[in-house]
Amino acid sequence: KGTDWYKNTFELNELAVLEKYQSKGYGKELMKCLIENFKGDKILLSTKKFENEKVINFYHKLGFKDLINPFEYPNGEYETSIVLYLNK
């Protein structure tokens, strides 16, 4: 039986930190707070695959794993991405 990725799952669409506050731990603290307080089982997110190593490494350090790498949007409207997940 496969995993139901939408049952008890939170889909993170956007996390943004103003540039002047980046690399100061604010994003990490926001994500840790979200992870600690989310009552469901899984968190899903996607981010662009290319020229994005810093962001991908950020999520990997928080415990996220690659679910679909690479992910191509069906309509080709968006850049090639990676879908990541965290099981709590």
Summary of the structure (lengths in Angstrom):
residues: 88
radius of gyration: 13.6
end to end distance: 19.5
largest distance: 46.2
contacts: 189
relative contact order: 0.22
helix: 27%
strand: 28%
